[in-house]
Structures are given as structure tokens and as C-alpha cells.
């Protein structure tokens, strides 16, 4: 009987330890720990944009001219952002 009680206590303590592992981390850090390492991640740098008088716009991203590139709202030249599979991206300033 005491072996079974010890086993139940051990299993219960292991489950609590798993929850306490993330106690002192922010929600963003917890999400990064939960995200599988196999998810591709790409970092971009917005260098600026050139607008012609005819209305066309060329955006410079990672040093390359882009005629069409979706940028995060409020991004300014010099800002960087990261895009992960299945997300819209985060801006780092």
C-alpha cells in the first residue's frame, strides 16, 4: 500500500513541477517555449520606400527593392520584424 501511495505522490509532484517550470516567465516567453523548434522564422528590415509621382511605390526590405511587400502597421525605416509560420509578425524597435 505504501508503494502505491509513494507512486501517486511522485506522479502528482511531477505534474506540479511541469506547471511551475514557466511560473516566472512572461506570456511571450512561454509562447516561445511552447512553439516547436521546427517552425520557420524570418527576420526582415525595412530600409525605406520611394514613391513616384505616378503613384507607384517601391519599398526597400533587407536591402532589396520590393514592389509588393506587406509591412506591419506603424513600421518606420530601420525597424525590424520577425514573421513566424502562422503569425502576422512582431515589430522590434
Buried (B, 14 or more C-beta within 10 A) or exposed (E): EEEEEEEEEEEEEEEEEEEEEEEEEEEEEEEEEEBEEEEEEEEBBBBEBEEEEEEEEBBBBEEEEBEEBEBBEEBEEEBBBEBBEEEEBEBEE
